Each structure stands twice: as C-alpha cells, then as structure tokens.
Amino acid sequence: MILCLSSSPSIMRDICDDIPQKHIFIQAEHCFSYSWRRFQKKYHEILASCNLDDVQLILAEHIDSLGILILMRLDGYRIPAHIFPHINAFPLEVLTLFSIFRALGHEEDIVVCGCTNTAKRYQAVLGVQTLAIPTFGISDDFYPMDSRWCRKKLHIPQHEKILLFTGRFAKDKAIPQLLRVYQQLKSSYPLRLVLILSAFERPLWNRTQNLLSDVHIIHSASIEELRLWYNAADIFSFPGCSIFETWGRAPIEAIVCHTPVVLADWCGFREYVSPHNGRLCAVQFEEKPVIPPFHYAGVREEIYRRELETEICSPTTDVGHVPAWTQRDFCIQALKSFVAQQYAISTAQYTRVDPAEPLQKEGFSPVIQLLWDYFRIDSLADLRRRDRELSWLNRGHRGSDAIIAQLYQMMYARHHQE
C-alpha cells in the first residue's frame, strides 16, 4: 500500500493509479505554526487510521510532512518516502527538518524537485536521490486567446500596456522593486500594473501604500479570470530571487498564454525562459542581505528597469513555447511510471532507533555539518531538546546573520554559478 500525505488527493490518486493507497490530508502551514506537538498529533491520527506495517511507500507533500516522517522513523518505521516539498531546503527550520530526516534516511528516499537546479542543490546539501520534474506541472486551463477580445471583456483600453504579476504580495517576490520601477516607467509609457494576489504580507502592504495608488489590485481570481488577464497582458514580471522559488508556475502559465516574461536569472526560470518567450535579468550576490534576513541575491533596479523598458519598446514575438515537462499530463504520467517502478522494488522495514546514539557528522555535507555544529545537535535526542531551548522549528530563533550568510553562500551562490 502507498500512504499519501498530501493536500492534493486527486493528483495523488492519479499518480498512484491502481496501486492500493491510503490518503491523509496534510495542509501546508506557515512555519510559525510548526511544532512537535502538532506533528505528533497528526502522526497519532495516522496510526489510528492506518497500519504502517502494510505501507511500502510514502508520498509526502509539503514540509509539514517531514515532521511526521521523522516521528515515524524514530518509532522504527523505515518506509521509503518520495517528498514533494515545493520549496528549497532553506531557511533554517526547513533545512534542520531535512537534515534530521536525512540522518534517519532510507536509501530509496527521493526528493521531487521543480527543476534541475533545485535537484542539484538537494543532492549537494542532503546527499539524497532527486527527481527533477515540476510538481505537478501546469494544467490545460491556460491557453492562448485573442488579446483584444480579452481586453474588451476586462474593460481595458486597447492602447494601454499591461504589466502583470500574479502570486503572493511578499518580500521574497521583490514587490517593492516592481512597484518602484513601475512608477518610474509609467511617466514615459501608457503603462498599467495589475496585481492578482493569492496572499499578502500585511506589514509590507502597509509600507508600500504610497506606491499602490494607481495599481489595479485583484484579491484572488478564478481560473477563468486568470486566463483572461494572462492573455490581455503585455508582460508578466517580477524581479524576485526567492529562497522559496523552485520552477515558477505563474511565469509558465503566462508564456502558454503567449505573454512574454521578464524575470530574474534565477533557479528554474533559466531552464525555460529564452529570447523566444522573455528576458532574464542578471542576478547580483551581495555581502549583506538584499532582503533581510535570508536573501543575499537580487536584481539591481537599473537592470530590471532596462529589461522591462526594452520589452515595452521591442516586444518579444512568437511567444508560447514551453518544454513538454512543464505540462501536468506529462508530469503525472512521468510520476505514475516512476512511482510504480519504485513501489515494485521498495524495501520497507522496521528498525529500532536509538536517539542517544551520536550522529556520524563526517558522513554528511558541509552544509549539514555547519548547521548541526551551530545548534549543537550531536544526536537525534538533541533535536527536541534544542528546539525547547531555542524554538528554531517555528523560527523563534533564526540563527546568527553569520550562519545564515554562510549557509546561503554554500547553497545558492555556489550552485548559481554552475
């Protein structure tokens, strides 16, 4: 049987196909909500509804599942797991959970990453197998439509240039930079910025009110509305170099609707953005945080403005091509075949764990060794002990600026240059 810990039950059913399966709903929560008590409660729910002796493979979505898997393995259940984290193994609460999971690892564990860049980073940091494929691809809800018709439907003047962003109103998306550059460009061009927001950070929202007066803001939108806006827009853009970014669903949705993108030369973007569908802005790594406290890379404002202005004046044509691996049908079929293959050879077992046994740190990557040494984690028993002291799990203690900068350099700057 496959145990699915996920907020995407229909997708998991497609992936598992006809293999016996048990689904437990796991909702992605903000890291401030992480706690061993919450993980333990969910783990007990699983034990009450499922016999783990019957489970041969686990498909686990979100970082929230890592805490449950750790508790499961501390209890002796060494069941291979395919993790769909949707983010990178950073900042510290995510990296620490992954490091402990790796210490309790099964040789058949696999992290399903959004792109090859993310996969290389997971391999280097965790020493774990990876599968580079967008999780779970984009649906066929997005396709090209007549731009003029879409504008008429949305009551947009035909002469206006529409600059579009969809997603979270958040620091890591470099929203203030987007707003400032828009304010600079609109004095020279008939430009309108449209923000379609799935969530927003209240402090950032309050701080940027002076830049939002003439911005068209939509708080959430249906698939049908998103499709209209993607097709009506002239450019989809944001300059963020987020630590959470893996492959970027929204830019691909825009490209499929024949709208060019202007993005940072960052992570998965560089794997599908080309002169045929958009522009990439050079990324600069800094000694001090570009966006405190976790982001040390960004796009210089003058570079971002220049690329946007070039796209306004000389629009990219013949937009629409994206690799086949970005499409949901492709991803589901690939995952279905992969899971069936791994399920056939999985070697679940029960192995008692001694939490007091010292960790053999020399067998792990320099990133993990640095993290464990900083938090004085010498055994699995130190996991909760240090969390009770420091509350690192819900970011109550985020570590020093020096440790964050060093980890960022090892995880991002080094791999960005490859």
Secondary structure, DSSP 8 states (H G I E B T S, - for coil): -EEEEES-HHHHHHHHTTS-EEEEE-----GGG--HHHHHHHHHHHHHH--GGG--EEEEESTHHHHHHHHHHHTTEE--EEEE-SS-S-SHHHHHHHHHHHHT--TT-EEEESSHHHHHHHHHHH--EEEE--SS-B-TT-----HHHHHHHHT--TT-EEEEEEEEE-GGGTHHHHHHHHHHHTTTS-EEEEEEEEEE-HHHHHHTGGG-TT-EEEE---HHHHHHHHHH-SEEE-----TT-SS-HHHHHHHHTT--EEEES-GGGGGT--TTTEEEE--EE-SS-SBTTTB-EE--HHHHHHHHHHHHHS---S-----GGGBHHHHHHHHHHHHHHHHHH---EE----TTSB--GGGS-HHHHHHHHHHT--BTTHHHHHHHHH-TTTTSS---HHHHHHHHIIIIIHHHT-
